[in-house]
Amino acid sequence: MEFNFYATLVSLVFVLLLGRFIVSKVGFLSYYNIPEPVVGGVIVAIGLFIFAHYFGIKLTFDASLQEPLLLAFYASIGLSADFASLKKGGKILIVFLAVVLGLLIIQNIVGIILASLMGVNPLIGLLGGSITMSGGHGTGAAWAKVFEAGPYHFGIADGVAMACATFGLIAGGIIGGPVAHYLMKRHKLDPKSHNKDFENVSENIFEEPTKVRLITATSFVESLALIAICLLCGTLIADLLHGSPFTIPTFVWCLFIGAALRNILSASRIHHVFDREMGVLGNVSLALFLAFALMNINILDLVSLALPMIVILVAQVVVMVLYAVFVTFRFCGRDYDACVLSAGHCGFGLGATPTAMVNMQAVTHHYGISHMAFVIVPLVGAFFVDILNSVVISGMLLLPVFPK
C-alpha cells in the first residue's frame, strides 16, 4: 500500500501528535526530555513491522518531503549562528569550544576502534560516536541518510542512529548531576565564587522581556525566504563539488551558507534574523523529518546489532564522565563555574542542549547560580557544536576504514 504526498504528510503529523500524547502521560519520557517524534516514530515503526511481518501488509510513504525538511533544519541552525556572541562568551568560550572539539574527536575514535574490534561495520562506531552523542537525533538522522547511499550503502543507518541518540539523551540526563556532585565534594568548591566577567549578564539573559515580538505573516515570509536561499545555494554548491576533494553532505553546506548569510546581514545591518521564528521553523522541520525517519526503521535488522551498539554506547558514557572530570573541569577553571559547565557538557555531549540546561538547573538549584555556564553552554550547544561536528565527521570519513 503506497501513501501519496498528502497521506504521508497526515501520517507524519499523526506520529507527532501520538508522541506528544504518550510523552505527556509517561513521566519517565517527560523527565528525560525524550523527543516526541522519537516516541511516536518508534511506536508506529513497531506497528508497521507487525503489519508487514504477520499480516503481509506493507506501507510505503512518499519521501519527497524528507530531504527539504532536513536541509531546512540545518539552514535554521546556521541562520541562528551569530558570531558576535563570541564576544559575549569571552576567553572561556574559546577554551570550551576547544574542549568540545577534543571530545568530538575522542568519541569517534572510541566508536570506530570498538566497532572494528567487534568485527562490525565501522559506520556503527561513527554513528555511536559524535554523530549522535554530541549531535543528537537531528545530526544522527542527517548522517544516516548519507550512509544509506553510496559509497557506504548501510541500509539500517537510520535505526542505528535513532537508537544511539535516544540512549545518549537518557544517559546525558543521568550522569550530569552525579558528576557535578563529585566535583563539588572532591575539590571543596565554593558556589559563591564566580567568573567576574559574567556577574551582570543575568540581567540581560534571564529576565523575562516585557514585550515579545510577534510572529506575523510578513516576518514568517522573510524567515522562510532566508531558509529557501540557504537550500538553493547549499544544493547548488553540493552538486558543483560532488566528486571533488571538497565533497561533503548537502546539509553541511546549507548550515555554512546560513551562518554566513546571518552574519553578513547582521554586520551590514540589512536585516535582523528573527531567532525565535527561525527556531520554530527549524524545530517543525526536524520534528517532521524525524517522524518520517523513525517510522521507516527496520526493526529486525537492529536486533542483530544490539550487543555491539550497547558496548559502544556504554563506553561513550564512561568516556564522557572521565572527560568531564579530568578535561572539561580542569581546563575551564577548576572552580564552581567549571563544575556547572561540566554538568552541562555531560548533557549535550551525550544528548542535547535541553538536557544540558536541565542538568545545570538541577545543580544550580542546589548549590547556587552560575552565570558563566548559562551563557556558554547554550551558545556552544545550540549551534557551534554542529559546525565543529560536521568538520570532524567529514575528516573521520577520510580514514582508510571507510569506503571512498
ZANUTI-354613 format. One record per residue (C-alpha): residue in three letters; x negated, y negated, z. Coordinates in steps of 0.02 Angstrom, whole numbers, plus 50000, padded with zeros to 5 digits. Layout:
# residues N
Ala X Y Z;
...
END
This chain:
# residues 404
Met 50000 50000 50000;
Glu 49924 49835 49944;
Phe 49958 49669 50031;
Asn 49952 49515 49919;
Phe 49882 49345 49971;
Tyr 50038 49290 50064;
Ala 50066 49456 50153;
Thr 49883 49456 50204;
Leu 49898 49280 50275;
Val 50051 49331 50375;
Ser 49955 49484 50439;
Leu 49809 49375 50496;
Val 49924 49260 50593;
Phe 50009 49412 50670;
Val 49839 49477 50728;
Leu 49801 49310 50813;
Leu 49972 49300 50898;
Leu 49957 49480 50957;
Gly 49784 49446 51027;
Arg 49843 49289 51116;
Phe 49988 49382 51196;
Ile 49880 49526 51258;
Val 49741 49413 51325;
Ser 49872 49312 51421;
Lys 49937 49471 51502;
Val 49772 49561 51542;
Gly 49668 49473 51674;
Phe 49506 49561 51627;
Leu 49512 49497 51449;
Ser 49554 49321 51504;
Tyr 49420 49317 51639;
Tyr 49280 49363 51519;
Asn 49345 49249 51380;
Ile 49365 49390 51254;
Pro 49419 49305 51091;
Glu 49600 49330 51040;
Pro 49555 49382 50861;
Val 49442 49518 50932;
Val 49579 49591 51042;
Gly 49715 49582 50909;
Gly 49600 49640 50770;
Val 49539 49795 50863;
Ile 49716 49847 50908;
Val 49776 49827 50728;
Ala 49621 49920 50666;
Ile 49664 50067 50779;
Gly 49843 50063 50717;
Leu 49788 50061 50535;
Phe 49670 50206 50570;
Ile 49812 50309 50644;
Phe 49924 50271 50495;
Ala 49788 50320 50371;
His 49722 50474 50462;
Tyr 49883 50553 50522;
Phe 50017 50488 50403;
Gly 49918 50460 50244;
Ile 49970 50277 50234;
Lys 49825 50163 50190;
Leu 49846 49975 50187;
Thr 49731 49861 50088;
Phe 49725 49672 50104;
Asp 49686 49529 49986;
Ala 49508 49474 50025;
Ser 49510 49308 49930;
Leu 49526 49208 50092;
Gln 49382 49293 50180;
Glu 49231 49201 50110;
Pro 49307 49024 50108;
Leu 49358 49043 50290;
Leu 49183 49098 50341;
Leu 49099 48957 50244;
Ala 49221 48829 50316;
Phe 49175 48883 50492;
Tyr 48988 48861 50464;
Ala 49016 48698 50372;
Ser 49107 48634 50528;
Ile 48959 48688 50636;
Gly 48840 48589 50525;
Leu 48955 48437 50523;
Ser 48951 48438 50714;
Ala 48761 48438 50722;
Asp 48723 48260 50775;
Phe 48533 48248 50783;
Ala 48549 48085 50879;
Ser 48598 48197 51025;
Leu 48415 48247 51037;
Lys 48380 48078 51116;
Lys 48512 48110 51247;
Gly 48434 48276 51296;
Gly 48258 48207 51312;
Lys 48099 48310 51325;
Ile 48184 48452 51418;
Leu 48297 48483 51267;
Ile 48145 48514 51156;
Val 48073 48632 51286;
Phe 48237 48727 51299;
Leu 48250 48740 51110;
Ala 48077 48820 51108;
Val 48130 48940 51246;
Val 48287 48987 51149;
Leu 48185 49015 50991;
Gly 48071 49135 51086;
Leu 48221 49237 51144;
Leu 48292 49248 50968;
Ile 48130 49325 50904;
Ile 48114 49446 51051;
Gln 48295 49505 51036;
Asn 48268 49552 50854;
Ile 48101 49638 50886;
Val 48177 49742 51027;
Gly 48327 49790 50921;
Ile 48225 49839 50768;
Ile 48098 49940 50868;
Leu 48232 50038 50964;
Ala 48332 50072 50806;
Ser 48176 50137 50718;
Leu 48128 50247 50867;
Met 48303 50325 50868;
Gly 48298 50354 50681;
Val 48447 50245 50636;
Asn 48464 50104 50511;
Pro 48356 49957 50572;
Leu 48500 49842 50523;
Ile 48589 49909 50678;
Gly 48445 49841 50781;
Leu 48458 49674 50694;
Leu 48647 49667 50719;
Gly 48618 49712 50901;
Gly 48484 49577 50911;
Ser 48501 49389 50897;
Ile 48637 49402 50764;
Thr 48769 49449 50891;
Met 48682 49422 51058;
Ser 48640 49238 51033;
Gly 48752 49215 50881;
Gly 48915 49291 50943;
His 49061 49353 50840;
Gly 49052 49217 50707;
Thr 48869 49245 50662;
Gly 48892 49433 50677;
Ala 49036 49433 50553;
Ala 48941 49320 50434;
Trp 48784 49428 50425;
Ala 48888 49587 50422;
Lys 48963 49526 50259;
Val 48787 49502 50190;
Phe 48731 49676 50246;
Glu 48882 49761 50167;
Ala 48825 49701 49995;
Gly 48665 49737 49900;
Pro 48525 49770 49929;
Tyr 48574 49831 50103;
His 48739 49924 50069;
Phe 48775 49950 50254;
Gly 48962 49979 50242;
Ile 49004 49977 50428;
Ala 48909 49819 50471;
Asp 49072 49731 50521;
Gly 49116 49861 50651;
Val 48941 49866 50724;
Ala 48932 49677 50734;
Met 49100 49657 50821;
Ala 49063 49796 50947;
Cys 48893 49720 50990;
Ala 48962 49543 51004;
Thr 49103 49597 51120;
Phe 48983 49693 51232;
Gly 48867 49543 51239;
Leu 49010 49425 51282;
Ile 49058 49530 51434;
Ala 48878 49559 51489;
Gly 48835 49375 51473;
Gly 48977 49331 51590;
Ile 48925 49461 51718;
Ile 48738 49427 51737;
Gly 48734 49236 51741;
Gly 48791 49216 51921;
Pro 48678 49351 51995;
Val 48526 49282 51902;
Ala 48558 49107 51973;
His 48587 49179 52147;
Tyr 48422 49274 52139;
Leu 48327 49119 52083;
Met 48405 49012 52220;
Lys 48354 49135 52356;
Arg 48186 49186 52284;
His 48123 49008 52261;
Lys 48223 48925 52402;
Leu 48287 48790 52284;
Asp 48363 48626 52340;
Pro 48528 48591 52249;
Lys 48510 48405 52290;
Ser 48356 48386 52180;
His 48400 48334 52001;
Asn 48311 48276 51846;
Lys 48320 48085 51864;
Asp 48341 48062 51676;
Phe 48515 48137 51691;
Glu 48577 48058 51853;
Asn 48705 47943 51771;
Val 48751 48046 51619;
Ser 48906 48121 51701;
Glu 48992 47953 51692;
Asn 48997 47964 51503;
Ile 49019 48151 51479;
Phe 49131 48221 51614;
Glu 49256 48083 51645;
Glu 49421 48107 51556;
Pro 49445 47975 51421;
Thr 49595 47860 51445;
Lys 49637 47870 51261;
Val 49623 48018 51143;
Arg 49601 47991 50957;
Leu 49749 48068 50867;
Ile 49731 48194 50727;
Thr 49825 48115 50584;
Ala 49858 48162 50403;
Thr 49725 48037 50346;
Ser 49591 48097 50466;
Phe 49632 48278 50425;
Val 49608 48248 50239;
Glu 49442 48160 50274;
Ser 49378 48307 50378;
Leu 49442 48433 50251;
Ala 49352 48336 50113;
Leu 49187 48347 50207;
Ile 49206 48535 50229;
Ala 49250 48554 50044;
Ile 49093 48458 49995;
Cys 48988 48575 50103;
Leu 49068 48729 50024;
Leu 49043 48662 49848;
Cys 48861 48611 49873;
Gly 48819 48764 49978;
Thr 48885 48888 49850;
Leu 48802 48796 49705;
Ile 48632 48797 49792;
Ala 48650 48979 49843;
Asp 48692 49030 49664;
Leu 48550 48924 49594;
Leu 48419 49001 49711;
His 48485 49179 49704;
Gly 48343 49299 49669;
Ser 48209 49172 49713;
Pro 48098 49173 49870;
Phe 48222 49048 49945;
Thr 48370 49167 49936;
Ile 48470 49151 50098;
Pro 48655 49182 50132;
Thr 48778 49054 50066;
Phe 48846 49014 50239;
Val 48673 48956 50295;
Trp 48667 48831 50152;
Cys 48841 48769 50199;
Leu 48780 48742 50378;
Phe 48625 48648 50319;
Ile 48725 48540 50198;
Gly 48848 48500 50338;
Ala 48709 48447 50457;
Ala 48626 48338 50325;
Leu 48791 48259 50274;
Arg 48840 48222 50455;
Asn 48677 48135 50496;
Ile 48667 48038 50332;
Leu 48843 47972 50361;
Ser 48802 47928 50541;
Ala 48637 47842 50500;
Ser 48714 47740 50359;
Arg 48871 47705 50462;
Ile 48979 47751 50314;
His 49090 47871 50409;
His 49101 47939 50586;
Val 49140 48125 50587;
Phe 49290 48166 50697;
Asp 49211 48302 50805;
Arg 49369 48363 50890;
Glu 49461 48381 50725;
Met 49311 48466 50647;
Gly 49311 48586 50793;
Val 49495 48626 50764;
Leu 49465 48663 50580;
Gly 49313 48769 50618;
Asn 49397 48869 50756;
Val 49551 48905 50649;
Ser 49439 48962 50505;
Leu 49337 49075 50619;
Ala 49491 49149 50704;
Leu 49571 49196 50537;
Phe 49408 49265 50470;
Leu 49378 49373 50624;
Ala 49557 49437 50616;
Phe 49527 49497 50438;
Ala 49355 49571 50477;
Leu 49410 49664 50632;
Met 49571 49740 50568;
Asn 49470 49819 50425;
Ile 49345 49906 50540;
Asn 49311 50091 50503;
Ile 49337 50171 50674;
Leu 49266 50343 50631;
Asp 49100 50277 50567;
Leu 49074 50178 50727;
Val 49091 50331 50840;
Ser 48935 50413 50767;
Leu 48832 50259 50808;
Ala 48896 50237 50986;
Leu 48740 50303 51077;
Pro 48609 50203 50977;
Met 48712 50044 50999;
Ile 48729 50071 51187;
Val 48541 50097 51207;
Ile 48502 49939 51108;
Leu 48632 49833 51198;
Val 48581 49888 51373;
Ala 48400 49848 51328;
Gln 48456 49674 51270;
Val 48540 49642 51438;
Val 48379 49689 51530;
Val 48277 49578 51414;
Met 48396 49431 51443;
Val 48384 49447 51633;
Leu 48195 49456 51632;
Tyr 48180 49315 51505;
Ala 48295 49200 51605;
Val 48199 49232 51767;
Phe 48020 49228 51702;
Val 48031 49113 51550;
Thr 48185 49001 51548;
Phe 48173 48957 51732;
Arg 47985 48930 51735;
Phe 47969 48828 51575;
Cys 48120 48719 51613;
Gly 48054 48652 51778;
Arg 48067 48788 51914;
Asp 48198 48682 52005;
Tyr 48386 48687 52035;
Asp 48424 48616 51863;
Ala 48318 48753 51785;
Cys 48413 48882 51888;
Val 48581 48824 51819;
Leu 48506 48814 51646;
Ser 48451 48996 51662;
Ala 48628 49049 51708;
Gly 48692 48956 51555;
His 48560 49037 51444;
Cys 48621 49208 51502;
Gly 48794 49158 51444;
Phe 48756 49106 51265;
Gly 48600 49215 51249;
Leu 48714 49367 51258;
Gly 48884 49295 51220;
Ala 48942 49120 51176;
Thr 48939 48939 51235;
Pro 49106 48954 51330;
Thr 49030 49098 51430;
Ala 48879 48990 51468;
Met 48991 48849 51530;
Val 49089 48969 51641;
Asn 48927 49036 51714;
Met 48863 48862 51754;
Gln 49029 48806 51827;
Ala 49027 48956 51945;
Val 48850 48914 52003;
Thr 48877 48726 52022;
His 49043 48752 52111;
His 48948 48849 52244;
Tyr 48785 48751 52255;
Gly 48816 48579 52176;
Ile 48819 48492 52008;
Ser 48677 48495 51881;
His 48694 48352 51757;
Met 48549 48410 51651;
Ala 48618 48585 51621;
Phe 48788 48520 51570;
Val 48707 48408 51440;
Ile 48577 48529 51371;
Val 48675 48692 51358;
Pro 48822 48626 51254;
Leu 48702 48537 51136;
Val 48598 48692 51106;
Gly 48733 48824 51117;
Ala 48860 48733 51008;
Phe 48756 48711 50851;
Phe 48566 48703 50868;
Val 48555 48889 50910;
Asp 48648 48932 50748;
Ile 48521 48835 50645;
Leu 48373 48917 50733;
Asn 48454 49088 50725;
Ser 48483 49077 50537;
Val 48300 49038 50508;
Val 48240 49178 50624;
Ile 48355 49310 50548;
Ser 48305 49263 50370;
Gly 48124 49281 50422;
Met 48154 49451 50502;
Leu 48233 49517 50343;
Leu 48065 49492 50256;
Leu 47992 49635 50361;
Pro 47950 49793 50261;
Val 48078 49899 50355;
Phe 48219 49812 50263;
Pro 48262 49834 50077;
Lys 48223 49689 49960;
END
